[in-house]
Amino acid sequence: MITSFQIEMLPFNLHIPILSKLRSLAFFPSQKFALHVTMKTYKPNGRRFIISSFFFIIFLCILASINEIRFDSFLMLGRCAFSPTPNSNSSSATDFLSVNSSSLSTNNEIRILIGILTLPDQYQKRHFLRLIYGTQPPIMDAKVDIKFVFCNLTKEDQKVLVALEIMRYDDIIILNCQENMNKGKTYTYFSSLPDLFSVSDDQPYYPPYHYVMKADDDTYIRLESFVESLSPLPREDLYYGYVIPCPSMDPFVHYMSGMGYLVSWDIAEWIRESDIPKSHLEGPEDKVFGEWLRDGHRARHRYNAKWSMYNFPEPPTRCTHELWPDTIAVHLLKNQEKWIQTLNYFNVTKDLKPSKLYHIP
């Protein structure tokens, strides 16, 4: 090996031949010793060469360090440019009852609106249902929005309390209608949807929802099973639900139960435009809805979700069914005891994380 002392002895004007000799030695290692002896015969007058070489090496090291820093900075810049910006309001009211696979809606996912028809004074019921649906896990490739639907406010306390709910949760639709299920409330709900959810900057996709549902506030819907049942179905001219009368399995004979029925977006648009629903508003709302579709020759695609949808087992009737895993919806949960029995059966608290802050046996 050539030490720094040996290189220092080389005269400045001889460094080029010597470097040439070094290159040749790279291919003939056996000549290294001969060169070692020869180099020692020169007088030590090559200090300028050593200094220039030293600074040249330092320059190369600095250049390499700068390039490494710039490359790392470029990677960081790329990550900033293509990563979603953290949302400081990720728990904001607007997403409270939106159960979806990601924070950004896409045109490829299935989009569903569930309108739970209730009354303005049912504050505790709405808070309870927010717990029920807000704790269900996100669903891959699906966006499920849940709204509470009622007619005009008529009391001073409603104007304050409902306004506070909207400010906090933003999950309420107030319709301009009479608060009576069998006197046009369902018609107002479906016919209002095309205007309420028209294409805009906030809702750039058409249709804004592939399916829209009317549900009772005493119905428990298991959203993942619900979406799974819809995924293979047509997205046009569809009517989905629990066929009435209870013994019937033919969805083309009568109508779907008011516990929860769903139609595709194009049928909601038809309800807004057609004179058939407008001329027939009064009567049992689920039966009247089925008559609209019959008279308008709509809903050529129908899906009977019986017995994945059923009434609570007690008291037993021809519409009831025992609780079982293959469940989409349970109806007639008229009191807390029935709700708790149902929620316990489906083990809805299984994902509760252990903590020193509480002890739940």
VMD Tcl script that draws the C-alpha trace (Angstrom):
set ca {
  {0.00 0.00 0.00}
  {1.15 3.61 -0.68}
  {1.01 5.70 2.47}
  {0.39 9.42 2.68}
  {4.06 9.92 3.60}
  {5.21 8.10 0.47}
  {2.91 10.14 -1.78}
  {4.16 13.35 -0.21}
  {7.69 12.59 -1.44}
  {6.59 12.64 -5.08}
  {7.52 15.79 -7.02}
  {4.53 17.81 -8.23}
  {5.59 17.69 -11.87}
  {5.72 13.87 -11.80}
  {2.25 13.13 -10.43}
  {0.70 12.45 -13.84}
  {3.16 9.70 -14.86}
  {2.94 8.20 -11.44}
  {-0.90 8.17 -11.61}
  {-0.61 6.54 -15.00}
  {1.67 3.97 -13.46}
  {-0.87 3.43 -10.69}
  {-3.58 2.69 -13.24}
  {-1.39 0.10 -14.86}
  {-0.67 -1.46 -11.48}
  {-4.37 -1.99 -10.98}
  {-4.06 -4.77 -13.53}
  {-0.64 -6.04 -12.28}
  {-0.67 -6.16 -8.50}
  {2.72 -7.87 -8.37}
  {4.46 -4.62 -9.41}
  {3.28 -2.71 -6.34}
  {6.49 -3.40 -4.38}
  {8.74 -2.16 -7.21}
  {6.83 1.07 -7.36}
  {7.11 1.40 -3.60}
  {10.95 1.35 -3.80}
  {11.07 3.74 -6.74}
  {8.85 6.32 -5.06}
  {11.09 6.56 -2.07}
  {13.94 7.91 -4.21}
  {12.15 11.22 -4.93}
  {12.63 14.25 -2.81}
  {9.76 15.60 -0.74}
  {8.66 18.58 -2.84}
  {5.03 17.59 -3.76}
  {3.17 19.32 -0.90}
  {1.02 21.33 -3.33}
  {-0.22 18.12 -4.90}
  {-1.15 16.67 -1.53}
  {-3.03 19.83 -0.50}
  {-4.93 20.01 -3.78}
  {-5.78 16.30 -3.58}
  {-6.93 16.72 0.02}
  {-9.30 19.57 -0.85}
  {-10.53 17.69 -3.91}
  {-11.45 14.72 -1.74}
  {-13.22 17.01 0.73}
  {-15.13 18.59 -2.17}
  {-16.31 15.16 -3.35}
  {-17.47 14.26 0.16}
  {-19.40 17.52 0.51}
  {-21.00 17.06 -2.92}
  {-22.10 13.53 -2.03}
  {-23.60 14.76 1.26}
  {-25.50 17.57 -0.47}
  {-26.94 15.18 -3.05}
  {-28.04 12.79 -0.31}
  {-29.77 15.60 1.59}
  {-31.46 16.87 -1.58}
  {-32.67 13.35 -2.42}
  {-34.12 12.85 1.05}
  {-35.81 16.25 0.81}
  {-37.27 15.29 -2.53}
  {-38.71 12.12 -1.05}
  {-40.24 14.11 1.79}
  {-41.70 16.56 -0.68}
  {-43.18 13.68 -2.66}
  {-44.77 12.23 0.44}
  {-46.28 15.61 1.30}
  {-47.57 16.08 -2.23}
  {-49.30 12.71 -2.53}
  {-50.42 12.01 1.03}
  {-53.87 13.16 2.17}
  {-53.80 16.22 4.35}
  {-54.77 15.48 7.96}
  {-58.23 16.78 8.74}
  {-58.36 18.61 12.03}
  {-62.15 18.16 12.01}
  {-62.15 14.44 11.30}
  {-64.74 13.89 14.02}
  {-66.91 16.73 12.79}
  {-70.67 16.57 12.72}
  {-70.98 16.15 8.98}
  {-69.49 12.65 9.09}
  {-71.18 11.47 12.30}
  {-73.56 9.02 10.67}
  {-71.67 8.37 7.48}
  {-70.45 4.78 7.56}
  {-68.03 4.39 4.70}
  {-64.74 2.82 3.71}
  {-62.81 6.05 3.42}
  {-63.13 9.73 4.05}
  {-63.18 10.45 0.30}
  {-66.18 9.33 -1.72}
  {-65.46 7.74 -5.09}
  {-67.59 7.02 -8.11}
  {-66.90 3.27 -7.85}
  {-68.37 2.69 -4.40}
  {-71.98 1.84 -3.66}
  {-73.78 4.85 -2.15}
  {-76.83 4.39 0.07}
  {-79.06 6.85 1.92}
  {-81.13 5.56 4.83}
  {-83.86 7.95 5.92}
  {-85.21 7.06 9.36}
  {-88.68 8.59 9.60}
  {-89.29 9.80 13.14}
  {-90.80 12.73 15.08}
  {-89.22 16.04 16.14}
  {-89.68 15.32 19.87}
  {-87.86 11.97 19.73}
  {-84.55 13.38 20.95}
  {-83.48 10.42 23.07}
  {-84.42 7.95 20.33}
  {-82.22 9.79 17.84}
  {-79.29 9.89 20.27}
  {-79.71 6.16 20.90}
  {-79.78 5.38 17.17}
  {-76.66 7.48 16.65}
  {-74.92 5.13 19.08}
  {-76.28 2.07 17.30}
  {-75.22 3.12 13.81}
  {-72.23 5.27 14.68}
  {-70.42 2.31 16.27}
  {-70.87 -0.04 13.33}
  {-67.58 -0.50 11.46}
  {-66.79 1.07 8.07}
  {-67.75 -1.00 5.05}
  {-65.38 -1.59 2.16}
  {-66.38 0.08 -1.11}
  {-69.57 1.53 0.35}
  {-70.84 4.87 1.61}
  {-73.90 4.69 3.88}
  {-75.45 7.95 5.08}
  {-78.14 7.89 7.76}
  {-80.52 10.83 8.17}
  {-83.42 11.42 10.55}
  {-86.49 12.68 8.71}
  {-89.51 14.55 10.07}
  {-91.89 17.34 9.10}
  {-92.13 21.00 10.08}
  {-91.26 22.06 13.62}
  {-94.29 23.27 15.56}
  {-92.95 24.12 19.06}
  {-90.53 26.71 20.34}
  {-88.40 24.14 22.18}
  {-88.08 22.11 18.98}
  {-86.66 25.11 17.17}
  {-83.86 25.34 19.73}
  {-83.16 21.67 20.45}
  {-83.38 20.43 16.88}
  {-81.20 23.32 15.73}
  {-78.57 22.26 18.29}
  {-78.76 18.69 16.99}
  {-78.18 19.90 13.45}
  {-75.24 22.02 14.56}
  {-73.69 19.05 16.33}
  {-74.57 16.12 14.04}
  {-75.87 17.49 10.71}
  {-77.95 14.34 10.17}
  {-81.51 15.73 10.09}
  {-83.86 16.44 7.19}
  {-86.88 18.66 7.94}
  {-89.59 18.33 5.29}
  {-92.35 20.78 4.46}
  {-95.22 18.40 5.22}
  {-97.84 17.31 7.70}
  {-96.50 15.02 10.42}
  {-98.52 11.95 9.49}
  {-97.04 8.82 7.93}
  {-100.28 7.97 6.14}
  {-100.99 11.43 4.72}
  {-98.13 12.11 2.38}
  {-95.00 12.20 4.55}
  {-93.41 9.29 2.68}
  {-94.23 10.92 -0.65}
  {-92.65 14.21 0.46}
  {-89.54 12.36 1.60}
  {-88.89 10.50 -1.64}
  {-89.98 13.30 -3.96}
  {-87.71 15.81 -2.18}
  {-84.51 13.76 -2.50}
  {-83.56 14.70 -6.10}
  {-83.56 18.40 -5.16}
  {-81.96 17.92 -1.75}
  {-79.05 15.91 -3.14}
  {-78.56 17.30 -6.62}
  {-75.10 17.19 -8.20}
  {-72.84 19.91 -6.77}
  {-69.27 20.57 -5.69}
  {-69.99 18.70 -2.45}
  {-71.70 15.87 -4.34}
  {-70.00 15.59 -7.75}
  {-71.27 12.12 -8.69}
  {-74.49 11.06 -10.34}
  {-76.50 9.56 -8.94}
  {-75.65 10.97 -5.52}
  {-77.02 7.74 -4.07}
  {-77.56 4.49 -5.93}
  {-80.25 3.51 -3.43}
  {-82.50 5.40 -1.01}
  {-84.31 3.75 1.87}
  {-87.18 4.59 4.17}
  {-86.87 2.95 7.60}
  {-88.80 3.02 10.87}
  {-87.10 4.19 14.06}
  {-87.87 0.84 15.74}
  {-85.87 -1.10 13.14}
  {-82.30 -2.26 13.72}
  {-80.32 -2.52 10.47}
  {-77.04 -4.42 10.36}
  {-75.30 -2.28 7.79}
  {-72.59 -4.67 6.63}
  {-75.09 -7.46 5.91}
  {-77.40 -4.92 4.30}
  {-74.72 -3.63 1.91}
  {-73.59 -7.17 1.12}
  {-77.13 -8.09 0.05}
  {-77.32 -5.03 -2.24}
  {-73.95 -5.40 -3.93}
  {-74.99 -7.89 -6.66}
  {-78.35 -6.23 -7.38}
  {-79.24 -3.89 -10.26}
  {-78.88 -0.17 -9.60}
  {-81.89 0.85 -11.65}
  {-85.62 0.19 -11.27}
  {-85.09 -1.78 -8.04}
  {-87.54 -2.32 -5.16}
  {-86.14 -4.08 -2.08}
  {-87.59 -5.12 1.26}
  {-89.73 -7.55 3.26}
  {-92.72 -8.77 1.27}
  {-96.20 -8.32 2.72}
  {-98.33 -10.30 3.54}
  {-96.07 -12.26 5.85}
  {-96.57 -15.74 4.31}
  {-95.87 -14.43 0.78}
  {-92.49 -14.80 -0.88}
  {-93.44 -13.18 -4.20}
  {-92.28 -9.53 -4.37}
  {-94.37 -8.82 -7.49}
  {-97.80 -9.46 -5.95}
  {-98.15 -6.90 -3.16}
  {-95.66 -4.54 -1.50}
  {-92.75 -4.27 0.95}
  {-93.21 -3.75 4.69}
  {-92.79 -0.26 6.12}
  {-90.12 -1.55 8.54}
  {-87.64 -0.63 5.80}
  {-87.88 -0.63 2.03}
  {-85.44 0.65 -0.56}
  {-85.59 1.81 -4.16}
  {-83.00 2.83 -6.70}
  {-82.36 6.52 -7.35}
  {-84.24 6.58 -10.66}
  {-87.46 5.60 -8.86}
  {-87.06 8.55 -6.47}
  {-86.77 10.79 -9.54}
  {-89.87 9.18 -11.02}
  {-91.83 9.81 -7.80}
  {-90.95 13.50 -8.03}
  {-92.05 13.80 -11.68}
  {-94.98 11.41 -12.00}
  {-98.63 12.34 -11.41}
  {-99.41 8.84 -10.13}
  {-97.99 9.31 -6.60}
  {-99.30 12.89 -6.39}
  {-102.87 11.72 -6.92}
  {-102.71 8.97 -4.29}
  {-101.21 10.14 -1.00}
  {-103.44 8.84 1.79}
  {-103.54 5.35 3.25}
  {-101.06 2.91 4.83}
  {-97.80 4.35 3.58}
  {-96.07 1.09 2.63}
  {-99.15 -0.25 0.82}
  {-99.66 3.07 -1.01}
  {-96.01 3.06 -2.08}
  {-96.39 -0.40 -3.60}
  {-99.50 0.76 -5.47}
  {-97.57 3.67 -7.01}
  {-95.05 1.26 -8.47}
  {-97.76 -1.10 -9.68}
  {-99.77 1.64 -11.39}
  {-96.64 3.22 -12.89}
  {-95.23 -0.13 -14.07}
  {-92.05 0.56 -12.19}
  {-89.60 -1.65 -10.24}
  {-89.14 -4.47 -12.70}
  {-86.30 -5.61 -10.42}
  {-87.52 -6.70 -6.99}
  {-85.73 -8.34 -4.11}
  {-87.43 -10.05 -1.18}
  {-85.10 -9.96 1.85}
  {-87.27 -12.31 3.91}
  {-86.13 -13.96 6.25}
  {-83.07 -11.83 6.73}
  {-85.54 -9.09 7.62}
  {-88.18 -9.93 10.19}
  {-90.11 -8.77 13.26}
  {-88.76 -9.30 16.77}
  {-89.52 -12.86 17.95}
  {-91.92 -11.85 20.73}
  {-94.85 -11.97 20.64}
  {-94.75 -14.66 17.94}
  {-96.71 -13.96 14.75}
  {-96.47 -15.05 11.13}
  {-94.03 -12.16 10.57}
  {-91.66 -12.96 13.44}
  {-88.48 -14.99 13.37}
  {-85.96 -16.01 16.02}
  {-82.79 -13.95 16.09}
  {-80.17 -15.56 13.90}
  {-76.78 -14.65 12.36}
  {-78.08 -14.21 8.82}
  {-79.92 -11.01 9.75}
  {-80.21 -7.73 7.85}
  {-82.91 -6.01 9.92}
  {-85.03 -6.62 13.02}
  {-88.31 -4.71 13.37}
  {-90.66 -3.79 16.21}
  {-88.02 -3.01 18.82}
  {-90.55 -0.98 20.76}
  {-88.74 -0.81 24.10}
  {-85.23 -0.83 25.49}
  {-85.47 -4.44 26.68}
  {-86.00 -5.65 23.11}
  {-83.19 -3.47 21.85}
  {-80.77 -4.78 24.49}
  {-81.72 -8.39 23.81}
  {-81.09 -7.86 20.10}
  {-77.81 -6.00 20.58}
  {-76.55 -8.65 23.00}
  {-77.35 -11.41 20.54}
  {-75.23 -9.76 17.86}
  {-72.47 -8.99 20.40}
  {-72.17 -5.36 19.34}
  {-69.74 -4.48 22.15}
  {-67.14 -7.12 21.23}
  {-64.71 -4.46 20.00}
  {-64.66 -2.57 23.30}
  {-60.99 -2.06 24.17}
  {-59.76 -2.77 27.71}
  {-58.79 0.25 29.75}
  {-57.91 1.24 33.30}
  {-60.62 3.91 33.03}
  {-63.56 1.50 33.29}
  {-64.53 -1.99 34.35}
  {-67.43 -3.64 32.52}
  {-67.87 -7.31 33.54}
}
mol new
graphics top color blue
foreach p $ca { graphics top sphere $p radius 0.5 }
foreach p [lrange $ca 0 end-1] q [lrange $ca 1 end] { graphics top cylinder $p $q radius 0.2 }
display resetview
